[in-house]
Amino acid sequence: MSTQIDIDSLLTVEDLDIMPEDGNRYEIIEGELFVSRSPSLRHQRVSRNIVVIFSGYLDHNPIGEILHTPGVIFSNFSGVIPDLVFVSSEQRDEIASGDRIMGAPVLVIEIISPGAENLRRDRLVKKQLYAKYGVKEYWLVDPETRAIEAYVLENGLFELRAVYGEGDELTSELLPGFRCKVEDIFKV
């Protein structure tokens, strides 16, 4: 038995333009609306730390740019607001020349907020979305456990490359020479 999807009932990225300006984040993933509250101060401090670390790295290795909460459009039915993305210099003109990113950044970083729905969205729904559209690497940053899960795209699916905890040094094959102490990310 197959299920028929009524394409007229799915939301599109155009529907995001009519969402209220109320401090919430509105995302459309495969036609379904996801709403989340503004991030906590802890979340924002972790995000700031990652941006500072990346900025220092990119000052010495100008291979792209780190962007904070950009709109990323994958299709007419999927538009999201990741916490951070890294866009390489090679893909910048192709996907990041307008008001939003139109395609898959090289790296997406999500900082997990407390709550079952946030966990489901970041660990399952967004992870599947990013893999489907070809994001090469996905980091899940968990302020509660002070750990970072690094996934690498292999044959269209994300494979867990490593779980980094305090005392570890975060690296990435996509970022030559990038090294970061995990505890530096979680300093608040």
FIKOLZA-1660 file (N, C-alpha, C; in steps of 0.1 Angstrom, whole numbers, plus 5000, padded with zeros to 4 digits):
% residues 188
   i   px   py   pz ch aa at
   1 5008 4988 5000  A  M  N
   1 5000 5000 5000  A  M CA
   1 5009 5012 5000  A  M  C
   2 5007 5021 4991  A  S  N
   2 5014 5034 4990  A  S CA
   2 5006 5045 4996  A  S  C
   3 5013 5055 5001  A  T  N
   3 5007 5067 5006  A  T CA
   3 5008 5078 4996  A  T  C
   4 4997 5085 4993  A  Q  N
   4 4997 5096 4984  A  Q CA
   4 4999 5109 4992  A  Q  C
   5 5008 5117 4988  A  I  N
   5 5010 5130 4995  A  I CA
   5 5004 5141 4986  A  I  C
   6 4995 5149 4993  A  D  N
   6 4989 5160 4986  A  D CA
   6 4999 5172 4986  A  D  C
   7 5005 5174 4974  A  I  N
   7 5015 5184 4973  A  I CA
   7 5010 5198 4976  A  I  C
   8 4997 5200 4974  A  D  N
   8 4991 5213 4977  A  D CA
   8 4991 5216 4992  A  D  C
   9 4992 5206 5000  A  S  N
   9 4991 5208 5015  A  S CA
   9 5005 5210 5021  A  S  C
  10 5016 5208 5013  A  L  N
  10 5029 5210 5018  A  L CA
  10 5033 5225 5018  A  L  C
  11 5040 5230 5028  A  L  N
  11 5045 5244 5028  A  L CA
  11 5057 5245 5020  A  L  C
  12 5059 5257 5015  A  T  N
  12 5071 5260 5007  A  T CA
  12 5079 5271 5013  A  T  C
  13 5091 5273 5008  A  V  N
  13 5099 5284 5014  A  V CA
  13 5093 5297 5012  A  V  C
  14 5084 5299 5002  A  E  N
  14 5077 5312 5000  A  E CA
  14 5068 5314 5012  A  E  C
  15 5063 5304 5019  A  D  N
  15 5055 5305 5031  A  D CA
  15 5062 5311 5042  A  D  C
  16 5076 5310 5042  A  L  N
  16 5084 5315 5053  A  L CA
  16 5083 5330 5054  A  L  C
  17 5080 5337 5042  A  D  N
  17 5079 5351 5042  A  D CA
  17 5067 5357 5049  A  D  C
  18 5057 5348 5051  A  I  N
  18 5045 5353 5058  A  I CA
  18 5045 5349 5073  A  I  C
  19 5055 5343 5078  A  M  N
  19 5056 5340 5092  A  M CA
  19 5058 5353 5100  A  M  C
  20 5053 5353 5112  A  P  N
  20 5054 5365 5120  A  P CA
  20 5068 5368 5125  A  P  C
  21 5071 5381 5127  A  E  N
  21 5084 5385 5133  A  E CA
  21 5082 5385 5148  A  E  C
  22 5083 5373 5154  A  D  N
  22 5080 5372 5168  A  D CA
  22 5092 5366 5176  A  D  C
  23 5104 5366 5171  A  G  N
  23 5115 5360 5178  A  G CA
  23 5117 5345 5177  A  G  C
  24 5108 5338 5170  A  N  N
  24 5109 5324 5168  A  N CA
  24 5116 5322 5155  A  N  C
  25 5122 5310 5154  A  R  N
  25 5128 5305 5141  A  R CA
  25 5118 5296 5134  A  R  C
  26 5115 5299 5122  A  Y  N
  26 5106 5292 5113  A  Y CA
  26 5114 5285 5102  A  Y  C
  27 5113 5272 5101  A  E  N
  27 5120 5264 5091  A  E CA
  27 5110 5255 5084  A  E  C
  28 5112 5253 5071  A  I  N
  28 5103 5243 5064  A  I CA
  28 5113 5232 5060  A  I  C
  29 5109 5220 5064  A  I  N
  29 5118 5208 5060  A  I CA
  29 5109 5198 5054  A  I  C
  30 5111 5196 5041  A  E  N
  30 5103 5187 5032  A  E CA
  30 5088 5190 5033  A  E  C
  31 5085 5203 5034  A  G  N
  31 5071 5208 5034  A  G CA
  31 5065 5209 5047  A  G  C
  32 5072 5205 5058  A  E  N
  32 5067 5206 5071  A  E CA
  32 5073 5218 5079  A  E  C
  33 5064 5225 5087  A  L  N
  33 5069 5236 5094  A  L CA
  33 5075 5232 5108  A  L  C
  34 5086 5237 5111  A  F  N
  34 5093 5235 5124  A  F CA
  34 5095 5249 5130  A  F  C
  35 5091 5251 5143  A  V  N
  35 5092 5263 5150  A  V CA
  35 5101 5261 5162  A  V  C
  36 5110 5270 5164  A  S  N
  36 5118 5269 5177  A  S CA
  36 5120 5283 5182  A  S  C
  37 5122 5283 5195  A  R  N
  37 5123 5296 5202  A  R CA
  37 5137 5301 5200  A  R  C
  38 5140 5314 5203  A  S  N
  38 5153 5319 5202  A  S CA
  38 5162 5312 5211  A  S  C
  39 5175 5310 5207  A  P  N
  39 5184 5303 5215  A  P CA
  39 5187 5309 5229  A  P  C
  40 5191 5301 5238  A  S  N
  40 5195 5306 5252  A  S CA
  40 5208 5313 5251  A  S  C
  41 5211 5320 5262  A  L  N
  41 5224 5327 5262  A  L CA
  41 5236 5317 5262  A  L  C
  42 5234 5305 5268  A  R  N
  42 5245 5295 5267  A  R CA
  42 5247 5291 5253  A  R  C
  43 5237 5288 5246  A  H  N
  43 5237 5284 5232  A  H CA
  43 5244 5295 5224  A  H  C
  44 5241 5308 5226  A  Q  N
  44 5247 5319 5218  A  Q CA
  44 5262 5320 5222  A  Q  C
  45 5265 5318 5234  A  R  N
  45 5279 5319 5238  A  R CA
  45 5288 5308 5231  A  R  C
  46 5282 5296 5231  A  V  N
  46 5289 5285 5224  A  V CA
  46 5291 5289 5209  A  V  C
  47 5280 5294 5203  A  S  N
  47 5280 5298 5189  A  S CA
  47 5291 5309 5187  A  S  C
  48 5291 5319 5196  A  R  N
  48 5301 5329 5195  A  R CA
  48 5316 5324 5195  A  R  C
  49 5318 5314 5205  A  N  N
  49 5331 5308 5206  A  N CA
  49 5335 5301 5193  A  N  C
  50 5326 5294 5187  A  I  N
  50 5329 5287 5174  A  I CA
  50 5333 5298 5163  A  I  C
  51 5325 5308 5163  A  V  N
  51 5328 5319 5153  A  V CA
  51 5342 5325 5155  A  V  C
  52 5345 5328 5168  A  V  N
  52 5358 5334 5171  A  V CA
  52 5370 5324 5167  A  V  C
  53 5368 5311 5170  A  I  N
  53 5378 5301 5167  A  I CA
  53 5380 5300 5152  A  I  C
  54 5368 5299 5144  A  F  N
  54 5369 5298 5130  A  F CA
  54 5375 5311 5124  A  F  C
  55 5371 5322 5129  A  S  N
  55 5377 5335 5124  A  S CA
  55 5392 5335 5125  A  S  C
  56 5397 5331 5136  A  G  N
  56 5412 5330 5138  A  G CA
  56 5418 5321 5128  A  G  C
  57 5412 5309 5126  A  Y  N
  57 5417 5300 5116  A  Y CA
  57 5416 5305 5102  A  Y  C
  58 5405 5311 5099  A  L  N
  58 5403 5317 5085  A  L CA
  58 5412 5329 5082  A  L  C
  59 5416 5336 5092  A  D  N
  59 5425 5347 5090  A  D CA
  59 5439 5342 5085  A  D  C
  60 5443 5330 5089  A  H  N
  60 5455 5324 5085  A  H CA
  60 5453 5315 5073  A  H  C
  61 5441 5311 5071  A  N  N
  61 5438 5301 5060  A  N CA
  61 5425 5306 5053  A  N  C
  62 5427 5315 5044  A  P  N
  62 5415 5321 5037  A  P CA
  62 5409 5312 5027  A  P  C
  63 5402 5302 5032  A  I  N
  63 5396 5292 5023  A  I CA
  63 5381 5292 5022  A  I  C
  64 5375 5302 5029  A  G  N
  64 5360 5303 5029  A  G CA
  64 5356 5312 5040  A  G  C
  65 5343 5311 5044  A  E  N
  65 5338 5320 5054  A  E CA
  65 5328 5312 5063  A  E  C
  66 5328 5316 5076  A  I  N
  66 5318 5310 5086  A  I CA
  66 5307 5320 5087  A  I  C
  67 5294 5315 5086  A  L  N
  67 5283 5324 5087  A  L CA
  67 5274 5319 5098  A  L  C
  68 5268 5329 5105  A  H  N
  68 5260 5327 5117  A  H CA
  68 5245 5328 5113  A  H  C
  69 5237 5318 5116  A  T  N
  69 5223 5317 5113  A  T CA
  69 5219 5322 5099  A  T  C
  70 5225 5317 5089  A  P  N
  70 5220 5321 5076  A  P CA
  70 5208 5314 5071  A  P  C
  71 5200 5319 5063  A  G  N
  71 5190 5312 5056  A  G CA
  71 5196 5303 5046  A  G  C
  72 5192 5290 5046  A  V  N
  72 5198 5280 5036  A  V CA
  72 5186 5274 5029  A  V  C
  73 5185 5276 5016  A  I  N
  73 5174 5270 5008  A  I CA
  73 5180 5258 5000  A  I  C
  74 5174 5246 5003  A  F  N
  74 5178 5234 4996  A  F CA
  74 5169 5231 4984  A  F  C
  75 5156 5235 4986  A  S  N
  75 5146 5232 4975  A  S CA
  75 5134 5241 4978  A  S  C
  76 5124 5240 4970  A  N  N
  76 5112 5248 4972  A  N CA
  76 5105 5244 4985  A  N  C
  77 5107 5231 4990  A  F  N
  77 5101 5226 5002  A  F CA
  77 5110 5225 5014  A  F  C
  78 5122 5230 5013  A  S  N
  78 5131 5229 5024  A  S CA
  78 5140 5242 5025  A  S  C
  79 5137 5249 5036  A  G  N
  79 5145 5261 5039  A  G CA
  79 5148 5262 5054  A  G  C
  80 5160 5262 5058  A  V  N
  80 5163 5261 5072  A  V CA
  80 5173 5273 5077  A  V  C
  81 5174 5273 5090  A  I  N
  81 5183 5283 5096  A  I CA
  81 5193 5276 5105  A  I  C
  82 5204 5271 5099  A  P  N
  82 5214 5264 5108  A  P CA
  82 5220 5274 5117  A  P  C
  83 5226 5269 5128  A  D  N
  83 5233 5278 5137  A  D CA
  83 5245 5284 5131  A  D  C
  84 5253 5276 5124  A  L  N
  84 5265 5280 5117  A  L CA
  84 5267 5272 5104  A  L  C
  85 5273 5278 5094  A  V  N
  85 5277 5271 5082  A  V CA
  85 5291 5276 5078  A  V  C
  86 5298 5267 5072  A  F  N
  86 5311 5271 5065  A  F CA
  86 5309 5269 5050  A  F  C
  87 5311 5280 5043  A  V  N
  87 5310 5280 5028  A  V CA
  87 5324 5282 5023  A  V  C
  88 5329 5272 5015  A  S  N
  88 5342 5273 5009  A  S CA
  88 5343 5284 4999  A  S  C
  89 5355 5289 4996  A  S  N
  89 5357 5299 4986  A  S CA
  89 5353 5295 4972  A  S  C
  90 5355 5282 4970  A  E  N
  90 5351 5276 4957  A  E CA
  90 5336 5277 4954  A  E  C
  91 5328 5275 4965  A  Q  N
  91 5314 5274 4963  A  Q CA
  91 5307 5288 4966  A  Q  C
  92 5314 5297 4970  A  R  N
  92 5308 5310 4974  A  R CA
  92 5300 5317 4963  A  R  C
  93 5306 5318 4952  A  D  N
  93 5299 5325 4941  A  D CA
  93 5287 5317 4936  A  D  C
  94 5288 5304 4937  A  E  N
  94 5277 5295 4932  A  E CA
  94 5265 5295 4942  A  E  C
  95 5267 5294 4955  A  I  N
  95 5256 5292 4964  A  I CA
  95 5254 5304 4974  A  I  C
  96 5263 5313 4975  A  A  N
  96 5262 5323 4985  A  A CA
  96 5264 5337 4980  A  A  C
  97 5258 5340 4968  A  S  N
  97 5260 5353 4963  A  S CA
  97 5248 5362 4964  A  S  C
  98 5237 5357 4969  A  G  N
  98 5225 5365 4971  A  G CA
  98 5222 5367 4986  A  G  C
  99 5209 5368 4989  A  D  N
  99 5205 5371 5003  A  D CA
  99 5205 5359 5012  A  D  C
 100 5204 5347 5005  A  R  N
 100 5204 5334 5013  A  R CA
 100 5214 5325 5006  A  R  C
 101 5217 5314 5013  A  I  N
 101 5225 5304 5007  A  I CA
 101 5216 5295 4999  A  I  C
 102 5219 5292 4987  A  M  N
 102 5210 5284 4978  A  M CA
 102 5217 5272 4974  A  M  C
 103 5217 5262 4983  A  G  N
 103 5224 5249 4981  A  G CA
 103 5231 5245 4994  A  G  C
 104 5239 5234 4992  A  A  N
 104 5246 5228 5004  A  A CA
 104 5259 5234 5007  A  A  C
 105 5260 5240 5019  A  P  N
 105 5274 5244 5024  A  P CA
 105 5282 5232 5026  A  P  C
 106 5295 5234 5027  A  V  N
 106 5305 5223 5029  A  V CA
 106 5302 5217 5043  A  V  C
 107 5300 5226 5053  A  L  N
 107 5299 5222 5067  A  L CA
 107 5287 5229 5073  A  L  C
 108 5279 5221 5081  A  V  N
 108 5268 5227 5089  A  V CA
 108 5271 5223 5103  A  V  C
 109 5269 5233 5112  A  I  N
 109 5271 5231 5126  A  I CA
 109 5257 5235 5133  A  I  C
 110 5252 5225 5141  A  E  N
 110 5240 5228 5149  A  E CA
 110 5243 5226 5163  A  E  C
 111 5239 5236 5171  A  I  N
 111 5241 5235 5186  A  I CA
 111 5228 5231 5192  A  I  C
 112 5228 5220 5198  A  I  N
 112 5215 5213 5203  A  I CA
 112 5210 5222 5215  A  I  C
 113 5197 5225 5214  A  S  N
 113 5190 5231 5225  A  S CA
 113 5182 5221 5233  A  S  C
 114 5180 5223 5246  A  P  N
 114 5173 5213 5254  A  P CA
 114 5159 5210 5248  A  P  C
 115 5154 5198 5251  A  G  N
 115 5140 5195 5247  A  G CA
 115 5140 5184 5236  A  G  C
 116 5130 5175 5238  A  A  N
 116 5129 5163 5229  A  A CA
 116 5127 5167 5214  A  A  C
 117 5119 5177 5212  A  E  N
 117 5117 5181 5198  A  E CA
 117 5129 5187 5192  A  E  C
 118 5137 5195 5199  A  N  N
 118 5150 5200 5194  A  N CA
 118 5160 5189 5191  A  N  C
 119 5160 5179 5200  A  L  N
 119 5169 5167 5197  A  L CA
 119 5165 5160 5185  A  L  C
 120 5152 5157 5183  A  R  N
 120 5147 5150 5171  A  R CA
 120 5150 5158 5159  A  R  C
 121 5147 5171 5159  A  R  N
 121 5150 5179 5147  A  R CA
 121 5164 5179 5143  A  R  C
 122 5174 5181 5153  A  D  N
 122 5188 5182 5149  A  D CA
 122 5194 5168 5146  A  D  C
 123 5191 5158 5154  A  R  N
 123 5197 5145 5153  A  R CA
 123 5191 5136 5142  A  R  C
 124 5179 5139 5138  A  L  N
 124 5172 5131 5128  A  L CA
 124 5168 5139 5116  A  L  C
 125 5159 5148 5117  A  V  N
 125 5153 5155 5106  A  V CA
 125 5163 5163 5098  A  V  C
 126 5170 5172 5105  A  K  N
 126 5180 5180 5098  A  K CA
 126 5192 5172 5093  A  K  C
 127 5196 5162 5101  A  K  N
 127 5207 5153 5097  A  K CA
 127 5204 5147 5083  A  K  C
 128 5192 5141 5082  A  Q  N
 128 5187 5135 5070  A  Q CA
 128 5187 5145 5058  A  Q  C
 129 5182 5157 5061  A  L  N
 129 5180 5168 5051  A  L CA
 129 5194 5171 5046  A  L  C
 130 5204 5174 5055  A  Y  N
 130 5217 5178 5051  A  Y CA
 130 5224 5167 5043  A  Y  C
 131 5222 5155 5047  A  A  N
 131 5228 5144 5039  A  A CA
 131 5222 5143 5025  A  A  C
 132 5208 5144 5024  A  K  N
 132 5201 5143 5012  A  K CA
 132 5206 5154 5001  A  K  C
 133 5210 5166 5006  A  Y  N
 133 5214 5176 4997  A  Y CA
 133 5229 5178 4996  A  Y  C
 134 5237 5169 5002  A  G  N
 134 5251 5169 5000  A  G CA
 134 5260 5177 5008  A  G  C
 135 5256 5181 5020  A  V  N
 135 5265 5187 5030  A  V CA
 135 5276 5177 5033  A  V  C
 136 5288 5181 5032  A  K  N
 136 5299 5171 5033  A  K CA
 136 5302 5167 5048  A  K  C
 137 5300 5177 5057  A  E  N
 137 5303 5174 5071  A  E CA
 137 5292 5181 5080  A  E  C
 138 5288 5174 5091  A  Y  N
 138 5278 5179 5100  A  Y CA
 138 5283 5177 5114  A  Y  C
 139 5283 5188 5121  A  W  N
 139 5287 5188 5135  A  W CA
 139 5275 5191 5144  A  W  C
 140 5273 5182 5154  A  L  N
 140 5263 5184 5164  A  L CA
 140 5270 5188 5177  A  L  C
 141 5268 5200 5182  A  V  N
 141 5274 5205 5194  A  V CA
 141 5264 5204 5205  A  V  C
 142 5268 5197 5216  A  D  N
 142 5259 5195 5227  A  D CA
 142 5264 5202 5240  A  D  C
 143 5259 5214 5243  A  P  N
 143 5264 5221 5255  A  P CA
 143 5261 5213 5268  A  P  C
 144 5251 5205 5268  A  E  N
 144 5248 5197 5280  A  E CA
 144 5259 5187 5284  A  E  C
 145 5263 5179 5274  A  T  N
 145 5273 5169 5276  A  T CA
 145 5287 5174 5273  A  T  C
 146 5288 5186 5267  A  R  N
 146 5301 5193 5264  A  R CA
 146 5308 5184 5254  A  R  C
 147 5301 5179 5244  A  A  N
 147 5307 5170 5234  A  A CA
 147 5302 5175 5220  A  A  C
 148 5310 5171 5210  A  I  N
 148 5307 5174 5196  A  I CA
 148 5308 5161 5188  A  I  C
 149 5297 5158 5181  A  E  N
 149 5297 5147 5172  A  E CA
 149 5300 5152 5158  A  E  C
 150 5309 5146 5151  A  A  N
 150 5313 5150 5138  A  A CA
 150 5309 5139 5128  A  A  C
 151 5300 5142 5119  A  Y  N
 151 5296 5133 5109  A  Y CA
 151 5302 5136 5095  A  Y  C
 152 5305 5126 5087  A  V  N
 152 5310 5128 5074  A  V CA
 152 5301 5121 5064  A  V  C
 153 5298 5128 5052  A  L  N
 153 5289 5122 5042  A  L CA
 153 5297 5111 5035  A  L  C
 154 5291 5099 5035  A  E  N
 154 5297 5087 5028  A  E CA
 154 5285 5081 5021  A  E  C
 155 5286 5080 5007  A  N  N
 155 5276 5073 4999  A  N CA
 155 5262 5078 5003  A  N  C
 156 5260 5091 5004  A  G  N
 156 5247 5098 5006  A  G CA
 156 5242 5097 5020  A  G  C
 157 5250 5092 5030  A  L  N
 157 5245 5091 5044  A  L CA
 157 5256 5096 5053  A  L  C
 158 5252 5102 5064  A  F  N
 158 5262 5106 5074  A  F CA
 158 5267 5095 5082  A  F  C
 159 5280 5093 5083  A  E  N
 159 5287 5084 5091  A  E CA
 159 5294 5091 5103  A  E  C
 160 5292 5086 5115  A  L  N
 160 5299 5092 5126  A  L CA
 160 5314 5090 5125  A  L  C
 161 5321 5102 5124  A  R  N
 161 5336 5101 5123  A  R CA
 161 5342 5100 5137  A  R  C
 162 5337 5109 5146  A  A  N
 162 5342 5109 5159  A  A CA
 162 5333 5117 5169  A  A  C
 163 5334 5114 5182  A  V  N
 163 5328 5122 5192  A  V CA
 163 5339 5128 5200  A  V  C
 164 5339 5141 5200  A  Y  N
 164 5350 5148 5207  A  Y CA
 164 5344 5153 5221  A  Y  C
 165 5352 5151 5231  A  G  N
 165 5348 5156 5244  A  G CA
 165 5359 5165 5250  A  G  C
 166 5357 5170 5262  A  E  N
 166 5367 5178 5268  A  E CA
 166 5381 5171 5269  A  E  C
 167 5391 5178 5266  A  G  N
 167 5404 5171 5266  A  G CA
 167 5408 5167 5252  A  G  C
 168 5398 5167 5242  A  D  N
 168 5401 5163 5229  A  D CA
 168 5403 5176 5220  A  D  C
 169 5409 5173 5208  A  E  N
 169 5411 5184 5199  A  E CA
 169 5403 5181 5186  A  E  C
 170 5395 5190 5183  A  L  N
 170 5386 5189 5171  A  L CA
 170 5394 5192 5159  A  L  C
 171 5392 5183 5149  A  T  N
 171 5399 5186 5136  A  T CA
 171 5388 5182 5125  A  T  C
 172 5392 5186 5112  A  S  N
 172 5383 5183 5101  A  S CA
 172 5392 5181 5089  A  S  C
 173 5389 5171 5081  A  E  N
 173 5396 5169 5068  A  E CA
 173 5393 5180 5058  A  E  C
 174 5381 5186 5060  A  L  N
 174 5377 5197 5051  A  L CA
 174 5384 5210 5054  A  L  C
 175 5390 5211 5065  A  L  N
 175 5397 5224 5070  A  L CA
 175 5412 5221 5073  A  L  C
 176 5420 5221 5063  A  P  N
 176 5434 5218 5065  A  P CA
 176 5441 5226 5076  A  P  C
 177 5447 5219 5086  A  G  N
 177 5454 5225 5096  A  G CA
 177 5445 5230 5108  A  G  C
 178 5432 5228 5107  A  F  N
 178 5422 5233 5117  A  F CA
 178 5424 5224 5129  A  F  C
 179 5426 5230 5141  A  R  N
 179 5427 5223 5154  A  R CA
 179 5421 5232 5164  A  R  C
 180 5413 5226 5173  A  C  N
 180 5406 5234 5183  A  C CA
 180 5404 5225 5195  A  C  C
 181 5407 5231 5207  A  K  N
 181 5404 5224 5219  A  K CA
 181 5389 5225 5222  A  K  C
 182 5383 5213 5224  A  V  N
 182 5369 5213 5226  A  V CA
 182 5365 5222 5238  A  V  C
 183 5373 5222 5249  A  E  N
 183 5369 5230 5260  A  E CA
 183 5368 5245 5256  A  E  C
 184 5375 5249 5246  A  D  N
 184 5375 5263 5242  A  D CA
 184 5361 5267 5236  A  D  C
 185 5354 5257 5230  A  I  N
 185 5341 5259 5224  A  I CA
 185 5331 5261 5235  A  I  C
 186 5333 5254 5247  A  F  N
 186 5322 5254 5257  A  F CA
 186 5325 5265 5268  A  F  C
 187 5335 5273 5267  A  K  N
 187 5338 5283 5277  A  K CA
 187 5326 5293 5276  A  K  C
 188 5320 5296 5288  A  V  N
 188 5309 5305 5288  A  V CA
 188 5311 5316 5299  A  V  C
% end
